[in-house]
Amino acid sequence: MPWYIWLLLAVVLGSIIGGLLMLRAGARKIPLTEEQKQRIAQRNAEADAEDARNR
């Protein structure tokens, strides 16, 4: 393959990897209160129970 194809491949792969790293660096955890965590756990338990009934 010609050299410019290799250069193009390197640029494309570099931009994909760089974009993924920037996305990971920009991600942050959502601060939740204990009440919110309990409500989420309750909804998950209800959804699991409903899934088990539907099987």
CHARMM-style PDB file with segment names, atoms N, HN, CA, C and O in Angstrom:
ATOM      1  N   MET     1       0.840  -1.185   0.000  1.00  0.00      PROA
ATOM      2  CA  MET     1       0.000   0.000   0.000  1.00  0.00      PROA
ATOM      3  C   MET     1       0.881   1.242   0.000  1.00  0.00      PROA
ATOM      4  O   MET     1       1.974   1.248   0.567  1.00  0.00      PROA
ATOM      5  N   PRO     2       0.392   2.279  -0.638  1.00  0.00      PROA
ATOM      6  CA  PRO     2       1.159   3.534  -0.659  1.00  0.00      PROA
ATOM      7  C   PRO     2       1.240   4.162   0.739  1.00  0.00      PROA
ATOM      8  O   PRO     2       0.432   3.857   1.617  1.00  0.00      PROA
ATOM      9  N   TRP     3       2.215   5.032   0.924  1.00  0.00      PROA
ATOM     10  HN  TRP     3       2.871   5.279   0.211  1.00  0.00      PROA
ATOM     11  CA  TRP     3       2.450   5.647   2.227  1.00  0.00      PROA
ATOM     12  C   TRP     3       1.282   6.495   2.683  1.00  0.00      PROA
ATOM     13  O   TRP     3       1.017   6.587   3.882  1.00  0.00      PROA
ATOM     14  N   TYR     4       0.574   7.122   1.744  1.00  0.00      PROA
ATOM     15  HN  TYR     4       0.790   7.048   0.770  1.00  0.00      PROA
ATOM     16  CA  TYR     4      -0.512   8.016   2.160  1.00  0.00      PROA
ATOM     17  C   TYR     4      -1.716   7.233   2.681  1.00  0.00      PROA
ATOM     18  O   TYR     4      -2.512   7.780   3.445  1.00  0.00      PROA
ATOM     19  N   ILE     5      -1.868   5.985   2.294  1.00  0.00      PROA
ATOM     20  HN  ILE     5      -1.222   5.540   1.674  1.00  0.00      PROA
ATOM     21  CA  ILE     5      -2.937   5.150   2.858  1.00  0.00      PROA
ATOM     22  C   ILE     5      -2.624   4.849   4.319  1.00  0.00      PROA
ATOM     23  O   ILE     5      -3.508   4.901   5.174  1.00  0.00      PROA
ATOM     24  N   TRP     6      -1.357   4.533   4.599  1.00  0.00      PROA
ATOM     25  HN  TRP     6      -0.640   4.491   3.904  1.00  0.00      PROA
ATOM     26  CA  TRP     6      -0.947   4.290   5.980  1.00  0.00      PROA
ATOM     27  C   TRP     6      -1.150   5.545   6.834  1.00  0.00      PROA
ATOM     28  O   TRP     6      -1.587   5.461   7.982  1.00  0.00      PROA
ATOM     29  N   LEU     7      -0.832   6.694   6.267  1.00  0.00      PROA
ATOM     30  HN  LEU     7      -0.478   6.763   5.335  1.00  0.00      PROA
ATOM     31  CA  LEU     7      -1.023   7.956   6.987  1.00  0.00      PROA
ATOM     32  C   LEU     7      -2.501   8.184   7.269  1.00  0.00      PROA
ATOM     33  O   LEU     7      -2.873   8.585   8.372  1.00  0.00      PROA
ATOM     34  N   LEU     8      -3.336   7.931   6.281  1.00  0.00      PROA
ATOM     35  HN  LEU     8      -3.034   7.606   5.385  1.00  0.00      PROA
ATOM     36  CA  LEU     8      -4.778   8.092   6.459  1.00  0.00      PROA
ATOM     37  C   LEU     8      -5.304   7.132   7.523  1.00  0.00      PROA
ATOM     38  O   LEU     8      -6.125   7.523   8.353  1.00  0.00      PROA
ATOM     39  N   LEU     9      -4.846   5.892   7.509  1.00  0.00      PROA
ATOM     40  HN  LEU     9      -4.179   5.574   6.835  1.00  0.00      PROA
ATOM     41  CA  LEU     9      -5.259   4.927   8.532  1.00  0.00      PROA
ATOM     42  C   LEU     9      -4.838   5.384   9.925  1.00  0.00      PROA
ATOM     43  O   LEU     9      -5.606   5.263  10.879  1.00  0.00      PROA
ATOM     44  N   ALA    10      -3.628   5.904  10.042  1.00  0.00      PROA
ATOM     45  HN  ALA    10      -3.003   6.003   9.267  1.00  0.00      PROA
ATOM     46  CA  ALA    10      -3.151   6.383  11.338  1.00  0.00      PROA
ATOM     47  C   ALA    10      -3.985   7.564  11.829  1.00  0.00      PROA
ATOM     48  O   ALA    10      -4.305   7.646  13.015  1.00  0.00      PROA
ATOM     49  N   VAL    11      -4.332   8.465  10.936  1.00  0.00      PROA
ATOM     50  HN  VAL    11      -4.072   8.398   9.973  1.00  0.00      PROA
ATOM     51  CA  VAL    11      -5.151   9.623  11.322  1.00  0.00      PROA
ATOM     52  C   VAL    11      -6.542   9.180  11.757  1.00  0.00      PROA
ATOM     53  O   VAL    11      -7.063   9.666  12.762  1.00  0.00      PROA
ATOM     54  N   VAL    12      -7.140   8.272  11.017  1.00  0.00      PROA
ATOM     55  HN  VAL    12      -6.717   7.877  10.201  1.00  0.00      PROA
ATOM     56  CA  VAL    12      -8.488   7.795  11.354  1.00  0.00      PROA
ATOM     57  C   VAL    12      -8.476   7.075  12.699  1.00  0.00      PROA
ATOM     58  O   VAL    12      -9.302   7.363  13.565  1.00  0.00      PROA
ATOM     59  N   LEU    13      -7.550   6.145  12.877  1.00  0.00      PROA
ATOM     60  HN  LEU    13      -6.879   5.911  12.174  1.00  0.00      PROA
ATOM     61  CA  LEU    13      -7.475   5.424  14.154  1.00  0.00      PROA
ATOM     62  C   LEU    13      -7.163   6.369  15.311  1.00  0.00      PROA
ATOM     63  O   LEU    13      -7.720   6.226  16.399  1.00  0.00      PROA
ATOM     64  N   GLY    14      -6.279   7.327  15.080  1.00  0.00      PROA
ATOM     65  HN  GLY    14      -5.826   7.443  14.196  1.00  0.00      PROA
ATOM     66  CA  GLY    14      -5.961   8.294  16.124  1.00  0.00      PROA
ATOM     67  C   GLY    14      -7.150   9.149  16.510  1.00  0.00      PROA
ATOM     68  O   GLY    14      -7.346   9.449  17.687  1.00  0.00      PROA
ATOM     69  N   SER    15      -7.942   9.543  15.530  1.00  0.00      PROA
ATOM     70  HN  SER    15      -7.782   9.300  14.574  1.00  0.00      PROA
ATOM     71  CA  SER    15      -9.113  10.367  15.850  1.00  0.00      PROA
ATOM     72  C   SER    15     -10.175   9.557  16.580  1.00  0.00      PROA
ATOM     73  O   SER    15     -10.855  10.088  17.458  1.00  0.00      PROA
ATOM     74  N   ILE    16     -10.332   8.276  16.233  1.00  0.00      PROA
ATOM     75  HN  ILE    16      -9.779   7.844  15.520  1.00  0.00      PROA
ATOM     76  CA  ILE    16     -11.298   7.432  16.941  1.00  0.00      PROA
ATOM     77  C   ILE    16     -10.859   7.222  18.385  1.00  0.00      PROA
ATOM     78  O   ILE    16     -11.654   7.394  19.309  1.00  0.00      PROA
ATOM     79  N   ILE    17      -9.609   6.854  18.580  1.00  0.00      PROA
ATOM     80  HN  ILE    17      -8.963   6.714  17.829  1.00  0.00      PROA
ATOM     81  CA  ILE    17      -9.108   6.618  19.930  1.00  0.00      PROA
ATOM     82  C   ILE    17      -9.119   7.905  20.747  1.00  0.00      PROA
ATOM     83  O   ILE    17      -9.477   7.891  21.925  1.00  0.00      PROA
ATOM     84  N   GLY    18      -8.731   9.012  20.129  1.00  0.00      PROA
ATOM     85  HN  GLY    18      -8.440   9.023  19.172  1.00  0.00      PROA
ATOM     86  CA  GLY    18      -8.759  10.294  20.833  1.00  0.00      PROA
ATOM     87  C   GLY    18     -10.166  10.699  21.236  1.00  0.00      PROA
ATOM     88  O   GLY    18     -10.378  11.210  22.335  1.00  0.00      PROA
ATOM     89  N   GLY    19     -11.124  10.474  20.352  1.00  0.00      PROA
ATOM     90  HN  GLY    19     -10.952  10.059  19.459  1.00  0.00      PROA
ATOM     91  CA  GLY    19     -12.513  10.791  20.679  1.00  0.00      PROA
ATOM     92  C   GLY    19     -13.032   9.955  21.829  1.00  0.00      PROA
ATOM     93  O   GLY    19     -13.727  10.465  22.707  1.00  0.00      PROA
ATOM     94  N   LEU    20     -12.696   8.660  21.833  1.00  0.00      PROA
ATOM     95  HN  LEU    20     -12.131   8.245  21.120  1.00  0.00      PROA
ATOM     96  CA  LEU    20     -13.122   7.802  22.934  1.00  0.00      PROA
ATOM     97  C   LEU    20     -12.485   8.211  24.253  1.00  0.00      PROA
ATOM     98  O   LEU    20     -13.140   8.190  25.295  1.00  0.00      PROA
ATOM     99  N   LEU    21     -11.213   8.582  24.212  1.00  0.00      PROA
ATOM    100  HN  LEU    21     -10.681   8.599  23.365  1.00  0.00      PROA
ATOM    101  CA  LEU    21     -10.544   9.021  25.441  1.00  0.00      PROA
ATOM    102  C   LEU    21     -11.133  10.334  25.955  1.00  0.00      PROA
ATOM    103  O   LEU    21     -11.275  10.511  27.165  1.00  0.00      PROA
ATOM    104  N   MET    22     -11.475  11.246  25.064  1.00  0.00      PROA
ATOM    105  HN  MET    22     -11.360  11.102  24.081  1.00  0.00      PROA
ATOM    106  CA  MET    22     -12.104  12.504  25.483  1.00  0.00      PROA
ATOM    107  C   MET    22     -13.487  12.248  26.074  1.00  0.00      PROA
ATOM    108  O   MET    22     -13.880  12.895  27.045  1.00  0.00      PROA
ATOM    109  N   LEU    23     -14.225  11.305  25.491  1.00  0.00      PROA
ATOM    110  HN  LEU    23     -13.906  10.779  24.703  1.00  0.00      PROA
ATOM    111  CA  LEU    23     -15.542  10.961  26.011  1.00  0.00      PROA
ATOM    112  C   LEU    23     -15.426  10.374  27.411  1.00  0.00      PROA
ATOM    113  O   LEU    23     -16.214  10.706  28.297  1.00  0.00      PROA
ATOM    114  N   ARG    24     -14.438   9.499  27.608  1.00  0.00      PROA
ATOM    115  HN  ARG    24     -13.798   9.230  26.888  1.00  0.00      PROA
ATOM    116  CA  ARG    24     -14.230   8.900  28.922  1.00  0.00      PROA
ATOM    117  C   ARG    24     -13.799   9.943  29.948  1.00  0.00      PROA
ATOM    118  O   ARG    24     -14.225   9.892  31.101  1.00  0.00      PROA
ATOM    119  N   ALA    25     -12.964  10.880  29.537  1.00  0.00      PROA
ATOM    120  HN  ALA    25     -12.617  10.921  28.600  1.00  0.00      PROA
ATOM    121  CA  ALA    25     -12.485  11.912  30.468  1.00  0.00      PROA
ATOM    122  C   ALA    25     -13.610  12.870  30.854  1.00  0.00      PROA
ATOM    123  O   ALA    25     -13.613  13.411  31.960  1.00  0.00      PROA
ATOM    124  N   GLY    26     -14.555  13.078  29.954  1.00  0.00      PROA
ATOM    125  HN  GLY    26     -14.552  12.639  29.056  1.00  0.00      PROA
ATOM    126  CA  GLY    26     -15.641  14.002  30.233  1.00  0.00      PROA
ATOM    127  C   GLY    26     -16.767  13.396  31.037  1.00  0.00      PROA
ATOM    128  O   GLY    26     -17.630  14.117  31.537  1.00  0.00      PROA
ATOM    129  N   ALA    27     -16.774  12.078  31.169  1.00  0.00      PROA
ATOM    130  HN  ALA    27     -16.073  11.492  30.763  1.00  0.00      PROA
ATOM    131  CA  ALA    27     -17.842  11.416  31.928  1.00  0.00      PROA
ATOM    132  C   ALA    27     -17.633  11.682  33.412  1.00  0.00      PROA
ATOM    133  O   ALA    27     -16.507  11.677  33.911  1.00  0.00      PROA
ATOM    134  N   ARG    28     -18.729  11.912  34.095  1.00  0.00      PROA
ATOM    135  HN  ARG    28     -19.644  11.917  33.689  1.00  0.00      PROA
ATOM    136  CA  ARG    28     -18.632  12.132  35.535  1.00  0.00      PROA
ATOM    137  C   ARG    28     -19.784  11.420  36.222  1.00  0.00      PROA
ATOM    138  O   ARG    28     -20.837  11.184  35.628  1.00  0.00      PROA
ATOM    139  N   LYS    29     -19.567  11.092  37.455  1.00  0.00      PROA
ATOM    140  HN  LYS    29     -18.713  11.284  37.937  1.00  0.00      PROA
ATOM    141  CA  LYS    29     -20.591  10.404  38.228  1.00  0.00      PROA
ATOM    142  C   LYS    29     -21.672  11.404  38.634  1.00  0.00      PROA
ATOM    143  O   LYS    29     -21.404  12.581  38.877  1.00  0.00      PROA
ATOM    144  N   ILE    30     -22.883  10.903  38.699  1.00  0.00      PROA
ATOM    145  HN  ILE    30     -23.101   9.947  38.501  1.00  0.00      PROA
ATOM    146  CA  ILE    30     -24.003  11.747  39.106  1.00  0.00      PROA
ATOM    147  C   ILE    30     -24.159  11.614  40.617  1.00  0.00      PROA
ATOM    148  O   ILE    30     -24.356  10.510  41.126  1.00  0.00      PROA
ATOM    149  N   PRO    31     -24.074  12.723  41.332  1.00  0.00      PROA
ATOM    150  CA  PRO    31     -24.241  12.630  42.785  1.00  0.00      PROA
ATOM    151  C   PRO    31     -25.708  12.357  43.134  1.00  0.00      PROA
ATOM    152  O   PRO    31     -26.592  13.137  42.780  1.00  0.00      PROA
ATOM    153  N   LEU    32     -25.953  11.264  43.819  1.00  0.00      PROA
ATOM    154  HN  LEU    32     -25.235  10.630  44.107  1.00  0.00      PROA
ATOM    155  CA  LEU    32     -27.310  10.895  44.214  1.00  0.00      PROA
ATOM    156  C   LEU    32     -27.407  10.876  45.730  1.00  0.00      PROA
ATOM    157  O   LEU    32     -26.459  10.519  46.428  1.00  0.00      PROA
ATOM    158  N   THR    33     -28.570  11.266  46.219  1.00  0.00      PROA
ATOM    159  HN  THR    33     -29.341  11.556  45.652  1.00  0.00      PROA
ATOM    160  CA  THR    33     -28.817  11.165  47.653  1.00  0.00      PROA
ATOM    161  C   THR    33     -29.173   9.721  47.980  1.00  0.00      PROA
ATOM    162  O   THR    33     -29.453   8.923  47.086  1.00  0.00      PROA
ATOM    163  N   GLU    34     -29.161   9.396  49.253  1.00  0.00      PROA
ATOM    164  HN  GLU    34     -28.934  10.045  49.980  1.00  0.00      PROA
ATOM    165  CA  GLU    34     -29.514   8.038  49.670  1.00  0.00      PROA
ATOM    166  C   GLU    34     -30.949   7.701  49.291  1.00  0.00      PROA
ATOM    167  O   GLU    34     -31.246   6.567  48.915  1.00  0.00      PROA
ATOM    168  N   GLU    35     -31.841   8.688  49.389  1.00  0.00      PROA
ATOM    169  HN  GLU    35     -31.599   9.609  49.694  1.00  0.00      PROA
ATOM    170  CA  GLU    35     -33.244   8.458  49.023  1.00  0.00      PROA
ATOM    171  C   GLU    35     -33.369   8.109  47.532  1.00  0.00      PROA
ATOM    172  O   GLU    35     -34.129   7.215  47.160  1.00  0.00      PROA
ATOM    173  N   GLN    36     -32.634   8.807  46.703  1.00  0.00      PROA
ATOM    174  HN  GLN    36     -32.017   9.534  47.005  1.00  0.00      PROA
ATOM    175  CA  GLN    36     -32.675   8.525  45.273  1.00  0.00      PROA
ATOM    176  C   GLN    36     -32.123   7.137  44.975  1.00  0.00      PROA
ATOM    177  O   GLN    36     -32.664   6.419  44.133  1.00  0.00      PROA
ATOM    178  N   LYS    37     -31.052   6.759  45.660  1.00  0.00      PROA
ATOM    179  HN  LYS    37     -30.612   7.342  46.344  1.00  0.00      PROA
ATOM    180  CA  LYS    37     -30.483   5.422  45.471  1.00  0.00      PROA
ATOM    181  C   LYS    37     -31.473   4.342  45.880  1.00  0.00      PROA
ATOM    182  O   LYS    37     -31.583   3.313  45.213  1.00  0.00      PROA
ATOM    183  N   GLN    38     -32.199   4.574  46.983  1.00  0.00      PROA
ATOM    184  HN  GLN    38     -32.109   5.410  47.524  1.00  0.00      PROA
ATOM    185  CA  GLN    38     -33.197   3.609  47.436  1.00  0.00      PROA
ATOM    186  C   GLN    38     -34.336   3.490  46.436  1.00  0.00      PROA
ATOM    187  O   GLN    38     -34.808   2.386  46.167  1.00  0.00      PROA
ATOM    188  N   ARG    39     -34.783   4.615  45.882  1.00  0.00      PROA
ATOM    189  HN  ARG    39     -34.399   5.512  46.102  1.00  0.00      PROA
ATOM    190  CA  ARG    39     -35.867   4.572  44.890  1.00  0.00      PROA
ATOM    191  C   ARG    39     -35.433   3.830  43.632  1.00  0.00      PROA
ATOM    192  O   ARG    39     -36.220   3.086  43.047  1.00  0.00      PROA
ATOM    193  N   ILE    40     -34.193   4.029  43.217  1.00  0.00      PROA
ATOM    194  HN  ILE    40     -33.554   4.634  43.693  1.00  0.00      PROA
ATOM    195  CA  ILE    40     -33.678   3.327  42.041  1.00  0.00      PROA
ATOM    196  C   ILE    40     -33.625   1.828  42.313  1.00  0.00      PROA
ATOM    197  O   ILE    40     -34.018   1.028  41.464  1.00  0.00      PROA
ATOM    198  N   ALA    41     -33.140   1.443  43.495  1.00  0.00      PROA
ATOM    199  HN  ALA    41     -32.821   2.093  44.185  1.00  0.00      PROA
ATOM    200  CA  ALA    41     -33.063   0.023  43.846  1.00  0.00      PROA
ATOM    201  C   ALA    41     -34.457  -0.591  43.893  1.00  0.00      PROA
ATOM    202  O   ALA    41     -34.653  -1.730  43.470  1.00  0.00      PROA
ATOM    203  N   GLN    42     -35.427   0.167  44.410  1.00  0.00      PROA
ATOM    204  HN  GLN    42     -35.268   1.092  44.754  1.00  0.00      PROA
ATOM    205  CA  GLN    42     -36.805  -0.334  44.476  1.00  0.00      PROA
ATOM    206  C   GLN    42     -37.377  -0.516  43.075  1.00  0.00      PROA
ATOM    207  O   GLN    42     -38.015  -1.533  42.803  1.00  0.00      PROA
ATOM    208  N   ARG    43     -37.164   0.437  42.191  1.00  0.00      PROA
ATOM    209  HN  ARG    43     -36.645   1.263  42.412  1.00  0.00      PROA
ATOM    210  CA  ARG    43     -37.655   0.312  40.807  1.00  0.00      PROA
ATOM    211  C   ARG    43     -37.006  -0.871  40.102  1.00  0.00      PROA
ATOM    212  O   ARG    43     -37.667  -1.595  39.358  1.00  0.00      PROA
ATOM    213  N   ASN    44     -35.708  -1.067  40.337  1.00  0.00      PROA
ATOM    214  HN  ASN    44     -35.171  -0.479  40.942  1.00  0.00      PROA
ATOM    215  CA  ASN    44     -35.019  -2.202  39.727  1.00  0.00      PROA
ATOM    216  C   ASN    44     -35.594  -3.521  40.229  1.00  0.00      PROA
ATOM    217  O   ASN    44     -35.789  -4.455  39.451  1.00  0.00      PROA
ATOM    218  N   ALA    45     -35.865  -3.597  41.526  1.00  0.00      PROA
ATOM    219  HN  ALA    45     -35.707  -2.839  42.159  1.00  0.00      PROA
ATOM    220  CA  ALA    45     -36.440  -4.820  42.094  1.00  0.00      PROA
ATOM    221  C   ALA    45     -37.829  -5.073  41.514  1.00  0.00      PROA
ATOM    222  O   ALA    45     -38.170  -6.212  41.197  1.00  0.00      PROA
ATOM    223  N   GLU    46     -38.630  -4.018  41.373  1.00  0.00      PROA
ATOM    224  HN  GLU    46     -38.353  -3.093  41.630  1.00  0.00      PROA
ATOM    225  CA  GLU    46     -39.968  -4.170  40.792  1.00  0.00      PROA
ATOM    226  C   GLU    46     -39.885  -4.629  39.339  1.00  0.00      PROA
ATOM    227  O   GLU    46     -40.657  -5.486  38.910  1.00  0.00      PROA
ATOM    228  N   ALA    47     -38.959  -4.064  38.591  1.00  0.00      PROA
ATOM    229  HN  ALA    47     -38.332  -3.368  38.940  1.00  0.00      PROA
ATOM    230  CA  ALA    47     -38.797  -4.453  37.190  1.00  0.00      PROA
ATOM    231  C   ALA    47     -38.334  -5.905  37.080  1.00  0.00      PROA
ATOM    232  O   ALA    47     -38.801  -6.642  36.212  1.00  0.00      PROA
ATOM    233  N   ASP    48     -37.425  -6.314  37.952  1.00  0.00      PROA
ATOM    234  HN  ASP    48     -37.045  -5.715  38.657  1.00  0.00      PROA
ATOM    235  CA  ASP    48     -36.960  -7.706  37.950  1.00  0.00      PROA
ATOM    236  C   ASP    48     -38.104  -8.661  38.281  1.00  0.00      PROA
ATOM    237  O   ASP    48     -38.238  -9.717  37.663  1.00  0.00      PROA
ATOM    238  N   ALA    49     -38.922  -8.286  39.253  1.00  0.00      PROA
ATOM    239  HN  ALA    49     -38.814  -7.428  39.755  1.00  0.00      PROA
ATOM    240  CA  ALA    49     -40.055  -9.132  39.632  1.00  0.00      PROA
ATOM    241  C   ALA    49     -41.050  -9.237  38.478  1.00  0.00      PROA
ATOM    242  O   ALA    49     -41.587 -10.314  38.220  1.00  0.00      PROA
ATOM    243  N   GLU    50     -41.297  -8.144  37.793  1.00  0.00      PROA
ATOM    244  HN  GLU    50     -40.861  -7.268  38.002  1.00  0.00      PROA
ATOM    245  CA  GLU    50     -42.231  -8.164  36.659  1.00  0.00      PROA
ATOM    246  C   GLU    50     -41.672  -9.006  35.512  1.00  0.00      PROA
ATOM    247  O   GLU    50     -42.412  -9.737  34.855  1.00  0.00      PROA
ATOM    248  N   ASP    51     -40.371  -8.899  35.278  1.00  0.00      PROA
ATOM    249  HN  ASP    51     -39.770  -8.304  35.812  1.00  0.00      PROA
ATOM    250  CA  ASP    51     -39.743  -9.723  34.244  1.00  0.00      PROA
ATOM    251  C   ASP    51     -39.855 -11.204  34.573  1.00  0.00      PROA
ATOM    252  O   ASP    51     -40.094 -12.030  33.693  1.00  0.00      PROA
ATOM    253  N   ALA    52     -39.680 -11.533  35.850  1.00  0.00      PROA
ATOM    254  HN  ALA    52     -39.486 -10.862  36.566  1.00  0.00      PROA
ATOM    255  CA  ALA    52     -39.764 -12.932  36.278  1.00  0.00      PROA
ATOM    256  C   ALA    52     -41.187 -13.455  36.095  1.00  0.00      PROA
ATOM    257  O   ALA    52     -41.370 -14.619  35.737  1.00  0.00      PROA
ATOM    258  N   ARG    53     -42.204 -12.611  36.334  1.00  0.00      PROA
ATOM    259  HN  ARG    53     -42.056 -11.665  36.625  1.00  0.00      PROA
ATOM    260  CA  ARG    53     -43.594 -13.025  36.138  1.00  0.00      PROA
ATOM    261  C   ARG    53     -43.932 -13.227  34.672  1.00  0.00      PROA
ATOM    262  O   ARG    53     -44.746 -14.085  34.331  1.00  0.00      PROA
ATOM    263  N   ASN    54     -43.311 -12.441  33.806  1.00  0.00      PROA
ATOM    264  HN  ASN    54     -42.650 -11.744  34.084  1.00  0.00      PROA
ATOM    265  CA  ASN    54     -43.633 -12.502  32.373  1.00  0.00      PROA
ATOM    266  C   ASN    54     -42.925 -13.658  31.655  1.00  0.00      PROA
ATOM    267  O   ASN    54     -43.226 -13.930  30.493  1.00  0.00      PROA
ATOM    268  N   ARG    55     -42.016 -14.323  32.307  1.00  0.00      PROA
ATOM    269  HN  ARG    55     -41.771 -14.102  33.251  1.00  0.00      PROA
ATOM    270  CA  ARG    55     -41.296 -15.432  31.657  1.00  0.00      PROA
ATOM    271  C   ARG    55     -42.028 -16.709  31.759  1.00  0.00      PROA
ATOM    272  OT1 ARG    55     -41.555 -17.732  31.264  1.00  0.00      PROA
TER     273      ARG     55
END
